[in-house]
């Protein structure tokens, strides 16, 4: 197996800095023992303008057979003679990935003791692998490596026999990757994707492989469009391990987004703010506004309707003032992720008695949801088709009838402030609509008047004088003691100005 890593440079930024990054001197040829043979590192060229490092792995076929016959759980070909006749010594596979990890361990981890400033440098790189098994063909190679930032991904199929072109192509390709990346990012991508393309491992797959995958995939795997396929193949299609890895990747996405479905937008920096401090993500500010409104309402028993992966439930659990918290979501997978986030299996009896996760649809009435102090619908209504909103309205305001209802939704007018959001696009692909402030208030006012609530509006995030806040929140409170009069009042909250609409006399449900 053979792999080369090349870079270019100049007298001011010599290409031979590659030697520092790889921790291998360009003037030497070095050999390293592996469990299945010997890895050799050498430099065919090393000048200030261009430097190439080669990794040659000589596989001992006898050692390969003695150490498990060259296959792991769900591994290599299962023909009777596979241990004697196979491509393991010649084609890039998990054998090369393991050698890469062992020989270039520091480079893969992004460490350079001699020149630490080099590790974060983006360099022009060219990586070439002459023989790479690609179960899925050149198209899959592009789908896997393309999202990693390479400017050029060339996967040239290797013919079965050049003498007889009619026989077609083999499952091998000659891979050339070119682009400007950090070396550690390039190596971590190779470490994961070589066995994925081969769709085999030469060793037994155990639970620690999940940790290896997540370490090597940090910063890119969670958002990779083929993360499911990569995870399944890397873990040799072991169902339990794959599920565990996918759930942990989901938690990574959530941690990066801090509870937001649109991290890229929520964390966008408002350039009009003259500050060097990292802005608080909109998702965090939304939770803070919700928690403040719940405290103002004196709620102790709270429903999180459309709880998703449990970020708000987790925040509520941290406050002992909330004695009962119920998370409801239509997605069983989201509830499983929420349970893992909350660590329900390890939670003490006293704490676990305060929280419950349940599957249910907000389009149907549910007697289990009746009698609570407050209900929260955070970024939920925009995921429903408009014609289904009346069903949700009745299920929440007409049937469950909590004393307080909090509804947050994006303010579409603010979308022009997101530089990363193309004009005319909604913030998330699943949004069925996004309302202006006037549209949201019209809907909320009608809901309040039909079901006997007053409603107040609270801006969430910076309240732009032209387009309003990024998120708008309606605080519904049951009208008790007297009939509505149709008056309008305003008062100021810590989070901004609140306007209250009271339903007209005779319109309360």
C-alpha positions in Angstrom: 0.0 0.0 0.0 1.3 3.4 -0.9 0.3 7.0 -0.1 1.9 10.3 -0.8 1.4 13.7 0.8 2.7 16.7 -1.1 2.7 20.5 -0.5 4.2 23.5 -2.1 5.9 26.6 -0.6 8.3 29.4 -1.0 11.6 30.5 0.7 9.6 32.5 3.2 7.2 29.6 3.8 9.2 26.5 2.8 7.4 23.3 1.8 9.8 21.3 4.0 7.7 22.5 7.0 5.8 19.3 6.1 8.6 17.5 8.0 7.8 19.4 11.2 4.1 18.6 10.9 4.7 14.9 10.2 7.5 14.7 12.9 9.6 12.9 10.2 12.8 14.5 9.0 12.9 15.0 5.2 16.6 13.9 5.1 15.9 10.5 6.5 14.1 7.2 5.6 12.5 5.6 8.6 10.8 2.3 9.2 8.2 1.4 11.8 6.8 -2.0 12.9 3.1 -2.6 12.7 1.0 -5.6 13.8 0.8 -6.7 10.1 4.1 -5.6 8.6 6.4 -2.6 8.3 5.6 1.0 7.4 8.3 3.1 5.7 8.3 6.9 5.6 10.6 8.7 3.1 10.7 11.9 1.0 11.1 11.5 -2.8 11.5 15.3 -3.0 12.2 17.9 -0.3 12.8 21.5 -1.4 11.5 24.9 -0.3 9.2 24.9 -3.4 7.9 21.4 -3.2 8.0 18.6 -0.6 6.5 15.1 -0.8 6.3 12.5 2.0 5.6 8.9 1.1 4.1 6.2 3.3 4.7 2.7 2.1 3.1 -0.2 4.0 4.6 -3.6 3.5 2.0 -6.1 4.7 3.2 -9.5 5.9 0.6 -12.0 4.5 1.5 -14.6 7.1 1.0 -12.1 10.0 -2.3 -11.1 8.4 -3.6 -14.6 8.5 -2.3 -15.4 12.0 -4.0 -12.2 13.4 -7.5 -12.9 12.3 -7.3 -13.9 8.7 -7.5 -10.4 7.6 -11.1 -9.7 8.5 -13.0 -8.2 11.4 -16.7 -8.2 12.3 -18.6 -7.7 9.1 -15.2 -7.5 7.4 -13.5 -8.6 4.2 -14.5 -11.1 1.5 -15.7 -14.4 2.9 -14.6 -16.7 0.1 -12.9 -19.9 1.3 -9.5 -18.8 -0.1 -9.8 -15.2 1.0 -7.1 -15.6 3.7 -4.6 -16.7 1.0 -5.7 -14.7 -2.0 -6.8 -11.2 -1.3 -6.0 -7.6 -2.0 -5.0 -6.7 1.6 -1.2 -6.2 0.9 -1.8 -3.9 -2.1 -4.9 -1.8 -1.8 -5.6 1.0 0.8 -7.8 -0.2 3.6 -8.1 -0.2 7.4 -4.5 -1.5 7.5 -3.3 1.7 5.9 -5.5 3.8 8.1 -4.1 2.1 11.3 -0.5 2.6 10.0 -1.4 6.3 9.2 -2.6 6.7 12.8 0.5 5.1 14.3 3.2 6.6 12.2 1.7 10.1 11.9 0.0 10.2 15.3 1.1 13.7 16.3 0.1 15.1 12.9 -3.3 13.5 13.0 -3.9 15.0 16.4 -2.8 18.4 15.2 0.3 18.6 17.4 3.8 20.0 16.6 6.1 20.5 19.5 8.9 22.1 17.4 6.7 24.5 15.5 3.3 24.7 17.1 2.2 27.6 15.0 2.2 25.4 11.9 -0.6 23.1 13.1 -3.3 25.7 12.4 -1.9 26.7 9.0 -4.0 26.0 5.9 -1.6 24.6 3.3 -1.9 23.5 -0.3 -2.0 19.7 -0.2 -2.0 17.0 -2.7 -2.7 13.4 -1.5 -2.4 10.5 -3.9 -3.4 6.8 -3.3 -2.7 4.6 -6.4 -5.0 1.8 -5.4 -8.1 2.4 -3.3 -11.0 0.0 -3.0 -14.2 1.9 -3.6 -17.4 -0.2 -3.0 -19.8 2.3 -4.5 -17.5 3.5 -7.2 -16.0 6.9 -8.1 -19.4 8.6 -7.3 -19.2 7.6 -3.7 -15.6 8.7 -3.4 -16.7 12.2 -4.5 -19.7 12.2 -2.1 -17.4 11.3 0.8 -14.4 13.5 0.2 -16.1 16.4 -1.5 -17.7 17.9 1.7 -14.4 17.9 3.5 -13.1 21.0 1.7 -11.0 19.5 -1.1 -11.1 21.7 -4.2 -10.5 18.7 -6.5 -11.4 15.1 -5.9 -10.2 12.8 -8.8 -11.2 9.1 -8.6 -10.0 7.4 -11.8 -11.4 3.8 -12.1 -8.7 1.1 -12.6 -9.7 -1.3 -15.4 -9.8 -5.0 -14.7 -7.3 -5.6 -17.5 -5.9 -2.8 -19.7 -5.3 -5.4 -22.4 -9.1 -6.1 -22.6 -11.0 -2.9 -22.1 -14.2 -4.6 -22.7 -14.0 -6.3 -19.3 -14.8 -3.0 -17.7 -13.5 -1.4 -14.6 -12.5 -3.0 -11.3 -13.8 -1.7 -7.9 -10.5 0.1 -7.4 -9.7 3.8 -8.1 -6.6 6.0 -8.2 -7.4 8.8 -5.8 -6.0 12.3 -6.0 -7.1 14.9 -3.5 -6.0 18.6 -4.0 -6.9 21.7 -2.0 -5.9 23.9 0.8 -6.6 22.3 4.2 -4.9 21.9 7.6 -2.8 18.7 7.5 -4.5 17.3 10.6 -8.0 17.7 9.0 -6.8 16.0 5.8 -5.3 13.0 7.8 -8.4 12.6 10.0 -10.6 12.4 6.9 -8.4 9.7 5.4 -8.3 7.8 8.7 -12.1 7.5 8.7 -12.8 7.2 5.0 -10.3 4.6 3.9 -12.0 1.7 5.6 -15.4 3.2 4.8 -14.7 3.0 1.1 -13.2 -0.5 1.4 -16.3 -1.4 3.5 -14.2 -3.7 5.7 -12.0 -3.8 8.8 -9.1 -6.1 9.4 -9.7 -6.3 13.1 -12.6 -7.0 15.5 -15.0 -4.1 16.0 -15.7 -3.3 19.6 -17.4 -0.4 21.5 -14.1 1.7 21.6 -14.4 2.1 17.8 -17.3 4.5 18.4 -14.9 6.7 20.4 -12.2 6.5 17.7 -14.7 7.5 15.0 -16.0 10.5 16.9 -12.5 11.7 17.8 -11.4 11.5 14.2 -14.7 12.9 12.9 -14.7 15.9 15.3 -15.6 19.1 13.5 -16.9 17.5 10.3 -18.6 14.1 10.6 -21.7 15.4 12.4 -22.5 17.7 9.5 -21.4 15.4 6.7 -24.3 14.6 4.3 -23.2 11.0 4.3 -22.7 10.7 8.1 -25.1 7.8 8.3 -23.4 5.7 5.7 -19.9 6.6 7.0 -20.9 5.6 10.5 -22.5 2.3 9.5 -19.6 1.2 7.3 -16.9 2.3 9.7 -18.5 0.2 12.4 -18.9 -2.7 10.1 -22.7 -2.3 10.1 -22.9 -3.3 13.7 -26.4 -2.2 14.5 -26.0 -1.4 18.2 -22.7 0.5 17.8 -24.0 2.4 14.8 -27.1 3.5 16.7 -24.9 4.6 19.6 -22.6 6.6 17.3 -25.5 8.3 15.5 -27.1 9.3 18.8 -23.8 10.8 20.0 -23.4 12.6 16.7 -26.9 14.0 17.1 -25.8 15.3 20.5 -22.7 16.9 18.9 -25.0 18.7 16.5 -27.1 19.9 19.3 -24.2 21.0 21.4 -22.7 23.0 18.4 -26.1 24.5 17.7 -26.8 25.1 21.4 -30.3 24.0 21.0 -30.9 25.8 17.7 -32.2 24.2 14.6 -30.3 26.7 12.6 -26.9 27.2 14.3 -25.4 28.9 11.3 -28.0 31.6 11.5 -28.4 31.8 15.2 -24.7 32.3 15.8 -24.3 34.8 13.0 -22.5 38.0 14.2 -24.4 41.2 13.9 -21.7 43.5 12.4 -23.5 46.5 13.7 -22.6 45.5 17.2 -19.2 47.0 18.1 -18.0 44.2 20.4 -15.2 41.6 20.4 -17.1 39.3 22.8 -18.7 36.2 21.3 -22.4 36.8 20.8 -24.8 34.8 22.8 -26.5 32.3 20.5 -30.1 33.1 19.7 -31.2 29.7 20.9 -29.7 30.5 24.4 -31.4 33.8 24.5 -34.7 32.2 23.5 -34.4 29.7 26.4 -33.6 32.6 28.8 -36.7 34.5 27.7 -38.9 31.4 28.1 -37.5 30.7 31.6 -38.0 34.3 32.6 -41.7 34.2 31.4 -42.3 30.9 33.3 -40.8 32.5 36.4 -43.1 35.5 36.0 -46.1 33.2 35.6 -45.1 31.3 38.8 -45.4 28.0 37.0 -44.3 24.7 38.7 -45.8 22.1 36.4 -44.7 22.7 32.8 -45.3 21.0 29.4 -42.6 21.3 26.7 -44.7 20.6 23.6 -42.5 19.7 20.7 -39.5 19.2 23.1 -37.2 17.9 20.4 -33.9 16.7 21.9 -34.7 18.1 25.4 -32.7 21.3 25.7 -35.4 23.2 27.5 -36.4 20.2 29.6 -32.7 20.0 30.7 -32.8 23.7 31.7 -36.0 23.3 33.6 -34.6 20.3 35.5 -31.8 22.5 36.8 -34.3 24.7 38.7 -36.0 22.9 41.6 -38.9 25.4 41.4 -40.3 23.2 38.6 -41.8 20.2 40.3 -43.1 18.4 37.2 -41.8 18.6 33.6 -43.3 16.8 30.7 -41.6 16.7 27.3 -43.8 15.8 24.4 -42.7 15.1 20.8 -44.0 13.2 17.8 -40.5 11.9 17.0 -39.5 8.8 18.9 -35.9 9.3 17.8 -35.8 12.8 19.2 -37.2 11.5 22.5 -34.4 8.9 22.6 -31.8 11.5 22.1 -33.5 13.7 24.8 -33.4 10.7 27.2 -29.7 10.3 26.5 -29.0 14.0 26.9 -30.8 14.0 30.3 -29.2 10.7 31.3 -32.5 9.4 32.5 -31.1 5.9 33.0 -28.6 7.2 35.5 -30.8 9.8 37.1 -31.6 9.5 40.8 -35.1 8.6 41.8 -35.9 12.0 43.3 -34.8 13.8 40.1 -36.4 11.3 37.7 -39.8 11.7 39.5 -39.8 15.3 38.2 -39.5 14.6 34.5 -41.4 12.5 31.9 -40.9 12.2 28.2 -43.8 11.0 26.1 -44.6 10.6 22.5 -47.6 12.4 21.1 -49.0 14.6 18.3 -50.0 18.2 19.0 -52.7 17.8 16.3 -54.8 15.6 18.6 -56.3 16.2 22.1 -54.6 14.4 24.9 -56.0 14.1 28.4 -52.6 13.5 29.8 -51.8 17.2 29.1 -54.7 18.6 31.0 -54.2 20.6 34.2 -50.7 22.0 33.9 -49.5 25.5 35.0 -47.8 26.3 31.7 -47.1 24.9 28.2 -44.2 25.9 25.9 -44.3 25.7 22.1 -40.8 26.9 21.2 -40.2 27.1 17.4 -43.0 24.5 16.8 -45.9 26.1 14.9 -43.8 27.0 11.8 -43.2 23.3 11.3 -46.9 22.6 10.8 -48.9 23.2 7.6 -51.1 26.2 8.1 -54.3 24.1 7.7 -53.2 22.0 10.7 -52.8 25.0 13.0 -56.5 25.0 14.1 -56.1 21.4 15.3 -53.0 22.4 17.4 -54.9 25.5 18.6 -57.8 23.4 20.0 -55.5 20.7 21.4 -53.5 23.2 23.4 -55.8 26.1 24.1 -59.2 24.4 24.0 -58.5 21.0 25.5 -55.3 21.0 27.6 -55.9 24.7 28.7 -52.8 25.4 30.8 -52.9 28.6 32.7 -50.0 30.1 30.7 -48.9 29.2 27.1 -45.7 30.5 25.6 -45.3 30.4 21.8 -42.1 31.4 20.0 -41.6 31.6 16.2 -39.2 33.3 13.8 -39.8 36.8 12.7 -39.5 36.6 8.9 -38.9 40.4 8.7 -35.5 39.9 10.5 -34.3 37.4 7.8 -32.8 40.3 5.8 -30.2 40.7 8.6 -28.8 37.2 8.1 -26.0 37.5 5.6 -25.8 33.7 5.2 -29.5 33.3 4.4 -30.4 33.7 0.7 -33.2 36.1 -0.1 -36.6 34.5 -0.1 -35.4 31.4 1.9 -36.8 30.4 5.2 -34.4 29.7 8.1 -34.9 25.9 8.1 -35.9 23.5 5.3 -38.8 22.1 7.3 -40.5 25.4 8.0 -43.9 25.5 6.3 -44.1 29.3 6.9 -42.5 32.2 8.7 -44.6 35.1 9.9 -44.2 38.8 10.1 -44.8 40.5 13.4 -48.3 41.6 12.2 -49.2 38.1 11.0 -48.1 36.5 14.3 -50.0 39.0 16.3 -53.1 38.6 14.2 -53.0 34.8 14.7 -52.3 35.0 18.5 -55.0 37.6 19.1 -57.6 35.5 17.4 -56.5 32.4 19.4 -56.7 34.4 22.6 -60.1 35.7 21.9 -61.5 32.3 21.0 -60.3 30.6 24.1 -60.4 33.1 26.9 -56.8 34.2 27.1 -55.0 37.5 27.1 -51.8 37.7 25.1 -48.6 39.7 25.5 -45.7 39.9 23.0 -42.1 39.8 24.0 -39.1 40.3 21.6 -36.4 37.7 21.8 -32.9 38.9 20.7 -31.9 42.3 19.6 -35.0 44.3 18.7 -34.0 46.0 15.5 -35.8 49.3 15.1 -36.6 48.6 11.4 -37.3 44.8 11.3 -37.9 43.9 14.9 -36.4 41.0 16.8 -35.1 37.7 15.3 -37.6 35.7 17.4 -41.1 36.8 18.6 -42.8 35.3 21.6 -46.4 35.4 22.6 -47.3 34.9 26.3 -50.9 33.7 26.7 -52.5 33.9 30.1 -56.0 32.7 31.0 -58.4 35.5 31.6 -60.0 34.9 35.0 -62.4 36.7 37.3 -63.8 39.2 34.8 -64.8 39.2 31.1 -62.6 40.7 28.5 -63.1 44.3 27.6 -61.1 44.6 24.4 -58.7 47.1 25.8 -55.0 47.3 25.0 -52.3 47.9 27.6 -48.5 48.1 27.4 -45.8 47.6 30.0 -42.0 47.2 29.9 -40.2 43.9 30.7 -36.5 43.3 31.4 -36.4 41.8 27.9 -38.2 44.6 26.1 -41.6 46.2 25.6 -44.6 44.0 26.0 -48.0 44.7 24.4 -51.1 43.0 25.8 -54.3 42.3 23.9 -57.4 41.5 25.8 -60.2 39.7 23.9 -63.4 41.6 23.3 -66.4 41.1 25.6 -68.5 38.1 24.6 -65.7 36.5 22.5 -64.1 34.5 25.3 -64.6 30.8 25.0 
